[in-house]
Every structure is written in C-alpha cells, then in structure tokens.
C-alpha cells in the first residue's frame, strides 16, 4: 500500500514522497527511485552533501520537537515538507515529501547554487545538473497546500492501519492473550481493570503483562483504549447516536477522556472524524 501511494502521489502531484524513521537523519535521506536527479547530483559533492544533510536535520529536528507538519527550504531553494505520523502521541515515522520549487527557477538562481558548490562539479556534471535543475517542477502555493492536506490524510490513515492491526485477533497468539481479547470485546462498554482480566485468564500478573506486550506491542491499558476507539469510529461513521452517547457506549468514563484518547489515537477530534467519514460516504 505504501509504495502504491508513493507512486500515485508522485504521478498526480509531481512531489516526491518517502516514509522515513523519526528524528534527525545521520546521512542524507533520498526519495528512492523518484529522488530528484538534481538533488542526487548535488549530494555527490562534498559541499552539497553537507549542506543538504544540515537542511534535512534542521527540518526533522523541528518536526520531532513540534510534532506538526513542517515546511522548509534547502540551500538550493527546493521545498521539503515533513508530516509526522503519530500513534498515541508518539512520533513513530515521518512522511517526507518535496524536492520541488515554489516558483520557476532562473539562470541566476542556478548560478548562485553552482557558486556555493565551488569546484564540486566538472563540466559534464554541471551540464547534467543544469538540465535536472530546470526540469524540477515548480508547484504554486495553492497546489502545494492541497498536496500537504493529502499527506495529512494519509498520515492519519497509516495510524488507523496500525490501530486496526493491534486490535485484530491473531491465530497464533497464546490462549491467555486470545481469552483476554475476547473478555475485552465482551465488556467493551464497561470499566476494565488488569485485575479483572487476570481473574479471567488465570495467569500471573508478571507473565501476562510480559506476553501481552510481546503479542500486541502495547500494554493492556493502551489496547483497551485502542479497542474502544475502534468501536467509537464505527459508531461515529454508521450510527445516529450523539457524540456523548458514543463516548459512553464505547466504554469511556467521561467526554474529556474520550476526546483526548480519540484525538491522540486518530489525529483528529471525534466530531471532525464523523464529518470526514460521512462526507466520504456521500460524495
């Protein structure tokens, strides 16, 4: 799915896209087979590689610190966009897009970049760089903002995929894990404690916590919260219940708790999620 989206996004917008790990990169990050030819040539020079890496590190650092979409320019004037992928408030990955101009480049722009690179290019490399530089698409602000909106939607979709996989049953799981998940599903609208689950599965606290985290990747509390969020998402999309009714029907103890947990898991508030899903159902 990810490769298909990267391919479709590039073909439809002209913007390169790559899912990368969170945090500052130790070496320049490329966009794989769609990497801008000019960027690749520049990264092959000592000065260009250092300048490119510093630009990426600065942008990734800001994304990691602020946890919101960031835009920035590299030293050659190309725009890059970073969209953090957040799962339960944790920064687990970054959608990196860009390598485009915001306006049509000029010969003067190109000459300035070449001067910054010094003797990094021979005559043939400079010819290739000149061609690649002026073949780089210029994306107007309105189109760029629309593309960023698509990236934000895709980031939320990735989070939903993670949440669904965590909540889905696995045939090879230990019996205690399957039993615990069944208990959680059957008591979805109630308060669920670790002690209740332990009484149901008949294993020690230490052993259960260890195998549950290994099997699901999350703690019992996180799993219960995600399961309730999945229930709420279904009700928001398909039922006529009010938000307050959905919150309690999903097992949340209060509206503030529901809003907080839902937004942390999905990336948007329950009201906005309902509007988005119903808008998709009624084009």
WOZI-V572023 format. One record per backbone hydrogen bond with DSSP energy under -0.5 kcal/mol. CO is the residue of the C=O (numbers start at 1). NH is the residue of the N-H. Records with the same first field share a line. If there is no record, write none. Layout:
CO: NH, NH
This chain:
1: 5
2: 6
3: 7
4: 8
5: 9
6: 10
7: 11
8: 12
9: 13, 15
10: 14
16: 98
18: 20, 96
20: 94
31: 34
32: 35
36: 40
37: 41
38: 42
39: 43
40: 44
41: 44
42: 45
45: 49
46: 50
47: 51
48: 52
49: 53
50: 54
51: 55
52: 56
53: 57
54: 58
55: 59
56: 60
57: 61
58: 62
59: 63
60: 64
61: 65
62: 66
63: 67
70: 82
72: 80
74: 77
78: 74
79: 99, 100
80: 72
81: 97
82: 70, 84
83: 95
84: 86
85: 92, 93
86: 88
87: 90
90: 87, 92
93: 85
94: 20, 96
95: 83, 97
96: 18
97: 81
98: 16
100: 79
101: 139
106: 110
107: 111
108: 112
109: 113
110: 114
111: 115
112: 116
113: 117
114: 118
115: 118
117: 120
122: 126
123: 127
124: 128
125: 129
126: 130
127: 131
128: 132
129: 133
130: 134
131: 135
132: 136
133: 136
137: 101, 139
138: 140
140: 144
141: 145
142: 146
143: 147
144: 148
145: 149
146: 150
147: 151
148: 152
149: 153
150: 154
151: 155
152: 156
153: 157
154: 158
155: 159
156: 160
157: 161
158: 162
159: 163
160: 164
161: 165
162: 166
163: 167
164: 168
170: 173
174: 177, 178
175: 179
176: 180
177: 181
178: 182
179: 183
180: 184
181: 185
182: 186
183: 187
185: 188
187: 190
193: 197
194: 198
195: 199
196: 200
197: 201
198: 202, 203
204: 208
205: 209
206: 210
207: 211
208: 212
209: 213
210: 214
211: 215
212: 216
213: 217
219: 223
220: 224
221: 225
222: 226
223: 227
224: 228
225: 229
226: 230
227: 231
228: 232
229: 233
230: 234
231: 235
232: 236
233: 237
234: 238
235: 239
242: 246
243: 247
244: 248
245: 249
246: 250
247: 252
248: 251
254: 258
255: 259
256: 260
257: 261
258: 262
259: 263
260: 264
261: 265
262: 266, 267
263: 267
264: 88, 89
269: 273
270: 274
271: 275
272: 276
273: 277
274: 278
275: 279
276: 280
277: 281
278: 282
